[in-house]
Amino acid sequence: MLPAPALAKSIAWLADATGQWPKWPALALGPRYQPLPSSIRLNRRFAIGRKPCALALLAGLLLLGCTTPRPTLLPELPLPPGRLELRVGGRYLFHSDVSLQADHPVLREVARLPERLHRELQLPDNASLVHVYLFADRDAYERYLHAHFRHLPPRRAFFMARPGASGEELLVYAFWGERILEDLRHELTHAELHSACPHIPMWLDEGLAEFFEVPAELDGVHYRHLAALRAELASPWSPSLERLEKITLLRELTPQDYREAWAWTHFLLRGPAAVREVLLAYLRDLHQLKNPAPGSASAPAAQEPIPPLSSRLRPILPAPETALRQHLAQLDQRSAQLTLDDPVPR
């Protein structure tokens, strides 16, 4: 390649005395280096004269044209699952990289979840569609989450809600594995609760998800949690609903918090009838916070904050912590036969 002065001299004929750019074939510089349009004007602070400036700029362009710059390639982001789309029940749309039929036992079980929650919690039905992205394995799932949601802590599955073109989108991400049914029940419970009660406290949201992640025939008894809690109850640790109510961020929840949230939830649903009614009334108030009754005073922003569950329990249960301990002690003793294999927290 010629030195810059020699190259500039050899192409001096390309610029005339008026400083106007001559016409040359577009392929001389390649498609990435087209002639500057005549509308572009040079900054006079950096030019002694029009012609020398034009020559210098043209020489620079040709120098660039003599080298082949390497394009900067951005890494391709992994795509979500999409080999198969399958509607499950009336609420869930699966986007799956796993070949599944509508009659697969996992999907049949998942399709029954909305009715189970409605029966237990007496929340109104809703028609919100939940998109479930099911990856073929954990590696593909983790690659996708790391690329798109790297701020999230490590979990086997996730539920998230985000704004969409036609309203809020409800999304679940999971991978096919030994505990896929447990994970789907857990995350889809979050989706159902968010749809009905978006202001539900963190502890109750997780406690209900832990309750409904186990098979229906276990009646909400989470034996791994129960076995661990019995060991903790023998230590100085003491349950506290008021403490759980102060947790507002997912990353603040510890494995012990998940267990305690499940314990309170099971006690509220399977304890004394009066306690269960307190929980159901609380859920109705949370739903009302989202959907004010026609003709009610005002929108949720103007409503008074609803009292926390702990303050509602005190009038009918002066010592709820003692009642919780008694409830745990009365649960099925089969938990003693289980091996403690507490999984990585979601």
Secondary structure, 3 states (H helix, E strand, C coil): CCCHHHHHHHCHHHCCCCCCCCCCCHHHCCCCCCCCCCCCCCCHHHCCCHHHHHHHHHHHHHHHHHCCCCCCCCCCCCCCCCCEEEEECCCEEEEECCCCCCCCHHHHHHHCHHHHHHHHHCCCCCCCCEEEEEECCHHHHHHHHHHHCCCCCCCCCEEEEEEECCEEEEEEEEECCCCHHHHHHHHHHHHHHHHHCCCCCHHHHHHHHHHHHCCHHHCCCCHHHHHHHHHHHCCCCCCCHHHHHCCCCHHHCCHHHHHHHHHHHHHHHHCCHHHHHHHHHHHHHHHHHHCCCCCCCCCHHHCCCCCCHHHHHCCCCCCHHHHHHHHHHHCCHHHHHCCCCCCCCC
